[in-house]
Amino acid sequence: MVRLREWVFSANSFVAAMLALYISLVIGLERPFWAMATVYIVSQPITGTVRSKAVYRFGGTLIGATAAVWLVPMMANAPALLSIALALWVCACQFLSLLDRTPRSYLFMLAGYTAALIGFPSVDHPDQIFSVALLRAQEIGVGVLCASLMHTLFFPRSVSAVLETRLAAISSDAQAWIVSALSGQILPRNAPQRRTIAADITELHMLATHIPYDTDAQRPTRATLAALQDRLMLLVPLISAIEDRVQSLKQADGLTPDIQALLDGLRQWVEAASRSGRRGDPAPLRADMIRIINETPAQGWANLLTHNLLVRLTELIDLLRLSRELSDSLSKPASGLSPDAQALIGQRMARPLHLDLGMALLSTLATFAATVGACLFWIVTAWPEGAIAPMIAAVMCCFFATMDDPTTAQRGFLTWTVASLPLIALYQFAILPMVHGFVMLGVVLAPPLLLMGVLLPLPKWYNRIMPMVMGFATGLALTSTFSADFANFANANFAQVAGVAAAIYATRLLRVVGPHTIARRVLHACWRELAAIASDRPKLRPGEWTSLMLDRIQLLAPRLSGASSHDRLAAADALRDLRIGLNLLVLRDLADTDIDALLTDLSGHFAALEHSESLRPPPHLRDRIDSALRTPRPLSALVALTGLRRNLFPDAAPPELEPAT
């Protein structure tokens, strides 16, 4: 449903587009329609994202323009070689953009296809490449400046407000999951709380990149937001571990009245916070935990599970307290923080995201094939407007490279671009010839642009309206002098269709994979890294491993949602792998011969999973874990070993353990 917010966005975008067009006409730019199109390309519902996208777009344009100025004169006498060089530049920039899965990737993508947009039309006029590049940079600069100005001055929507909404959603989902876990219930793996919380936490990382560009005077610092994200990331494996330990204690008849009373008290504490927004004093709960820990010897399977659960509950209380404190400080930066919170803000932790080098290389290969193929057709046929085809092919391949099947979006882009042609023809040959003056031009352009602008910020309409807006803005080719040439109109639009067709064909041939293939690659990456952690190769910290796995969980959820119960991938559980990795990180820091032998066997098991996805952990691994549990060790090691056994052998009978201290 269209709301007032969408109408305000549309009005801001239209006024910014008209302002960019007017300025470009006044200062004599040759292609002022690019400035108008740029306004709609960078316009976003959140003001901070408009400004950051504007910076990335202008920066990418400068880099791409510089590359074109460097390449075209050097190879002007060898069109085929120049085509290959420009295609390789586009591919290199696209590869870098796929390795940076944050909004910053837009800068690399723009640097790539801007060189194509400037370079290919300049092949026949290499002496003019500097002027063309300069004009392109000016047009983009005018467009991003006008878009940023209008969306900042009139009814801005801050990133901070979106952050608060997202944090509220994460808090609600986490509290529901915590209450369920403490009540002894198990949420299904496809429950909304488990499915969306990982995606929401990853989105916080994306939104954090826009914070420096936000309009809010009291915007949170990126350090505070990063510290909060670190705490929230740890919630997911912690809640799932508590859920599992409560269930395992129920199965082992280890839920004593004291522990049950503690779980009930903690659940009431969490529920009270969800109702009132304030948490009570957890000191009595802490005192009960310490008493039960002191009264429970670390011997026997049920007692080890009890210690494991109590350690996790202690961590949960600390985590919820710090998360609440950091969350409150986002809206009140001046409020005092505890020493623990201040220490967290002072930390600098890497937050890695999942990267798939193989799929990135396949994407760049498809882009290279589409661009070079369109260039060869242009060169062989000597098509006057043929330069448009490789330009559009490069843009189409870059736009949708992150999708499992980019051809679906590419076909949609083609469909809606073609749908804009009758409207463009109506304006080009019937309406614009009767326009005299800029005011009249703005009046006649208002109806279609305002209507399309209203639908543009709606997610379900974005992929349909954006090609129409771009097609309409660039198809009119508004300049200081009007000329309507049907032959040029037909040639240019046919070349655009040919470029999209080249992108679709090359992508279908080289790049398209199914969602299960992507899910399998993600899971294989998990298992490779678990094998590496067990062999003490990567120097990951728990927070870095958690960040990486949460990103993978949100990548896997939609791709495995339709998997049948007989599918081997359906049994995969990235959340379990996350908990296993955290336990391994604890164990590998111990200088212990038995633990080293266990880790070596675990490394071999996870390495073998990549070749046999249905392989179950061998029984001798369980025997090694049980043997390690019988030996006196620090409590942290016993907790990690207990968690490892529960995660690897959840259905195994409880071990027979001798007394341990």
C-alpha positions, 0 to 999 in steps of 0.5 A: 500500500502506498503511504505518504512517505512514498509520495514524499520520496517521489516528490523529492526525487522528481524535484532533484531530477528536474534541478539536476536537468536544469543545472546541466542544461544551464552549464552546457553539459552534452548529456544532461539526461544522465544527471536526471537518471542518476538522481533516480539511481541513487535515491533511496528511502533512507537519507543516509543511504542516499548520501553514501550511495552518492559518494560511492557512485561519484567515486566509482565514476571517477575511477572508471573514467580514469581507466577509460582515459588510460585505456582508449588512447593506447589501443585506439588502433586495435578495436578488438584488443581495446574491447578485451581490455575494457572487458577485463577491467569491468571483470576485475572491478566486478570481482572486487565488488563481489568480494566486498559484500557491503554497500561499499561494493557499489564503488567497485561496480561503478568503477567497472561499468563506467569505463565501459559506458565511456570507453566503448562509445569513444572507440571511433573518437579516441581524441575526445575521450578526456572530454567525454570522461570529464562530462560524464563525471560532471553529469554524475556529480550534478545528479548525486549532489542534487539527490543528496541535497533534496533528500537531506533538506526535505523530510529526511529519514535517518539511518538511526531510526531504521536501526532502532526498528531493526534492534527492536525486531532482534530483541523481540525475536531473541526474547521469544526464543529465550523464553521458549528455550528456558521453558523446555521447548524447542523451536523448529529450525524454520521458526521465524525467530531462528530464521530472521535473527541471523539476517537482521544481525547481518543487516546491522553490519550493512547499515553501519556503513551508512552511519557516517552519512546519516542526517541525525545530529545524535547518530550513534558511533560506529564503534558503539554499533559494532560493540552491540553487534558483537554482543548480539552475534553471540546471542544466537549460539548461546540461546541454541546451546541453552535450548539443547542443554535444557533438553538434554538434562530433561532426557537425563532426569537432571532437572532438579527442583533448584535448576527448574526454579532457576530457569523459571526465575530467569524466564520471568526476568526476561518476560518482565523486560519484554513487557516493561522495557527494563530488566530487574536486578539479576543479582539473586539469580546469579547468587543461585547459580553460584550456589548450585555450581558450588554444590554440584561436583563436576562428575557424572554426565548429568552434573557436567550438563548442569555445569554447562547449562549454568555457565551458559546462563551466566553468559546470557545474563551478562550478554543481555545486560550489556546488549541493553546498555549498548542499545540504550546508548545508541539513542543517548550517546551522552549517557554514562556506560559501565567499564565493561561496555566502554571496554567493548566499544574500545575493541576493534574486531573483524566482522568477516562475511562469507566469500565464494571466490569460485562463484565470483570468478564464474560471474566475471567469466560470464561478464567477459563473455557477454561484453566481448561477444557483444563487441565482436558483433558490433565490430563485424557488423559495423553497426553505428549504434552497436557500442550500446550493446556491450555497454548494457551487457556489462551493466546487466552482468554487474547489476545481478551478479550476486543472485543464484540465477541472474537471468530471471532478473535480467529478463525482468529488466528487459521486459520492463525496459521494453514496456517503457518504449511506448511511453518514450515514443509517445513523449519523443514524437508526440509530446516533446515537440510541443514543449517550449521552455523548461517549466513546460518540460517539467510539467509534462514529465511530472505525471510518469516520473511522479507515479514511478517514483511512488512505486520505486521505494517499494521492494516488490516494485523496485526491480520493475520500476527501476528499468522503466525509470532508467529507460524513460530518463535515458531514452528521451535523451534530453539535451539543449536542442530537441531532435526526434529521429526515429531511426536513431531511436529504433537503433539505440533501443534495439542495441540496448535489447541486444546488450541485455540478450547477450548478458542473459545468454552468457549468464545462462551458459556460464553462471546460472546455478541452483539454490541447492548448489549455493547452499552446498558450497556454503556448507562445504566452506563451513566444514573446511573451516571447522577442519582448519580450526581443529588443526589450529590453522586459522587465527579466528577469534570467537566473535569473528567465527560467529560473524562468519557463521551468522552470515552463512546461516542467513544465506542458507535459510532461504535456499534450504527452506524448500529442501525435502526431508530426504535431501542430504542438505536438509539435515545440515545445521549451520547453527550446530556447526557454529556451536562446534566451532566455538567449542573447538576454539576453546579446546585448541588453546589447551596444551594437552596430548589427548585433546590434540589427538581428538582435534586431529580426528575432528579435523579429518572428519570435517575434511571428509564431509566435503566429499561425503555430505551424509558422513556421520561422526565415527564412534571412535570420536565419541570414545575420545570425547568420553575419555577426555571427559574422564580426565580432570581438566579446567571447567572451561575444557569440560564445558567445551567437551560436553558441548562438543559431544552434544552437538556431534552425538545428540542421540547417543546414550549418556557416557559412563563417566568416572569421577572428575574434578 
